[in-house]
Amino acid sequence: MMERILIVDDEIHTVRLLQRFLTSKGYEVHTATDGREAIQKVTEVKPHVVLLDIIMPGMDGLDTLKEIKKIDSHAAIIMITAVIDEDMAKKAMQLGAFDYVTKPFDLDYVETCVLVKIIQVLGSDN
C-alpha cells in the first residue's frame, strides 16, 4: 500500500515543489489549491497526511483543518505557513494539527514530519 499525502496551498509553486519532492520519495501525492477542494479530496482519497497552508483566500487553513478532522479524525495534518505566528500555530495545534513548518521549507524536516506521522497512522490501523 502506498502512503497518500494531500498538499493544500494556494501558491502553485509551493504545491509543485512539495509534490515533486514527495513523489520522488515514493508517496502517492494529491493536491488542492483551496480549502473546499481539500475537503473534497480528503473525502475521495483519504490521505494519511495533509500538508495544509494556513493563509489561503476563502476558506483558511484553520477552518479547513476543522472540516478535515470532522471527516477523518485520523488524518495527520501538518500546517505550512510563510508567516510565523505563534498564536495561529498554537490554535492549529489545539485544533488537532500535528506540527507546522515554515516557508521556505527545510525539505528534510518536512520529510521527517511526514514519516513520523505515517508510521503512527499506519501503526494505529493494525
C-alpha positions as MATLAB code, in Angstrom:
seq = 'MMERILIVDDEIHTVRLLQRFLTSKGYEVHTATDGREAIQKVTEVKPHVVLLDIIMPGMDGLDTLKEIKKIDSHAAIIMITAVIDEDMAKKAMQLGAFDYVTKPFDLDYVETCVLVKIIQVLGSDN';
ca = [
       0.000    0.000    0.000;
       1.275    3.407   -0.938;
       1.040    6.202    1.632;
      -1.202    9.040    0.462;
      -0.343   12.693    1.021;
      -2.508   15.708    0.224;
      -0.807   19.071   -0.325;
      -3.071   22.107    0.083;
      -1.703   25.546   -0.816;
      -2.950   28.438   -2.938;
       0.611   29.085   -4.167;
       1.074   26.717   -7.097;
       4.895   26.817   -6.953;
       4.727   25.584   -3.335;
       2.373   22.782   -4.362;
       4.669   21.760   -7.228;
       7.825   21.858   -5.085;
       6.307   19.619   -2.404;
       4.616   17.382   -4.973;
       7.896   16.754   -6.844;
       9.828   16.186   -3.622;
       7.329   13.793   -2.006;
       6.619   11.905   -5.242;
      10.372   11.336   -5.596;
      10.297    9.780   -2.112;
       7.701    7.244   -3.243;
       4.485    8.760   -1.876;
       1.158    8.947   -3.711;
       0.638   12.720   -3.797;
      -2.640   14.578   -4.328;
      -3.029   18.343   -4.435;
      -5.615   21.042   -3.812;
      -5.344   24.823   -4.114;
      -8.049   25.841   -1.641;
      -9.936   24.613    1.413;
     -13.077   23.433   -0.363;
     -11.102   21.375   -2.875;
      -9.048   19.958    0.018;
     -12.177   18.759    1.824;
     -13.404   17.089   -1.370;
     -10.015   15.362   -1.847;
      -9.949   14.163    1.785;
     -13.316   12.510    1.214;
     -12.187   10.932   -2.086;
      -8.601    9.787   -1.434;
      -8.433    9.522    2.397;
      -4.857   10.836    2.723;
      -2.673    9.643    5.587;
      -1.016   13.067    5.855;
      -2.219   16.531    4.827;
       0.225   19.409    4.340;
      -2.095   22.388    4.799;
      -1.352   26.064    4.212;
      -2.719   28.321    6.957;
      -3.285   31.501    4.943;
      -5.453   30.921    1.873;
      -8.189   33.024    0.268;
     -11.751   31.971    1.015;
     -11.628   29.128    3.499;
      -8.421   29.483    5.525;
      -6.287   26.652    6.813;
      -7.760   26.618   10.323;
     -11.335   26.271    9.020;
     -10.157   23.629    6.565;
      -8.382   21.802    9.408;
     -11.619   21.686   11.445;
     -13.560   20.273    8.492;
     -10.910   17.664    7.658;
     -10.885   16.482   11.284;
     -14.694   16.019   11.127;
     -14.323   13.832    8.015;
     -11.244   11.882    9.127;
     -10.095   12.280   12.714;
      -7.024   10.112   11.996;
      -5.630   12.276    9.177;
      -2.304   13.729   10.283;
      -2.249   17.422    9.463;
       0.947   19.427    9.183;
       0.330   23.154    8.804;
       2.536   25.107    6.402;
       2.956   28.850    6.542;
       5.114   31.715    5.357;
       4.263   33.740    8.460;
       5.479   32.622   11.865;
       2.513   33.455   14.083;
       2.758   31.774   17.484;
      -0.951   32.293   18.284;
      -2.030   30.825   14.950;
       0.354   27.886   15.418;
      -0.991   27.233   18.939;
      -4.560   27.391   17.660;
      -3.753   24.931   14.860;
      -2.238   22.514   17.391;
      -5.301   22.834   19.652;
      -7.498   22.011   16.643;
      -5.547   18.814   16.047;
      -2.611   19.725   13.800;
       0.470   17.584   14.385;
       3.100   20.193   13.566;
       3.748   23.235   11.471;
       6.562   24.074    9.118;
       7.539   27.460    7.780;
       8.401   28.550    4.260;
      10.961   28.428    2.790;
      10.915   24.725    3.588;
      13.602   22.557    5.005;
      12.571   19.576    2.857;
      14.396   17.116    5.113;
      12.332   18.351    8.056;
       9.113   18.087    6.002;
      10.038   14.513    5.098;
      10.772   13.664    8.745;
       7.381   15.045    9.866;
       5.611   13.078    7.150;
       7.464    9.850    8.005;
       6.735   10.156   11.728;
       3.031   10.633   11.093;
       2.778    7.842    8.521;
       4.410    5.401   10.937;
       1.922    6.461   13.647;
      -1.129    6.392   11.367;
      -0.268    3.023    9.828;
       0.606    1.647   13.267;
      -2.857    2.592   14.572;
      -4.540    0.839   11.629;
      -3.340   -2.577   12.796;
];
